[in-house]
Amino acid sequence: MQAVRILTRPEKDGELILKDLPVREGVPVEVIILTQEVIDETALILSALQHDPGYAFLRDPAEDLYTEADVRKVS
């Protein structure tokens, strides 16, 4: 795996445009975003859970451990 460092500024809405990279068409690449600003760790984790396909099963109702029938009212 080869590392390439590119310093760039995001366009509107956080869009990054990367051109003239030393990669061939169709070859998978991994992109890691490093920012100088502090990112709220909780927001980052929630974003990963919402957008990472590896966590899509968490949104499946069949995966729920408890149902409303399992809950008892406490007064």
Secondary structure, DSSP 8 states (H G I E B T S, - for coil): -----------GGG-----S-S--TT---------SS---HHHHHHHHHHH-GGGGGGG-GGG-S--GGG-----
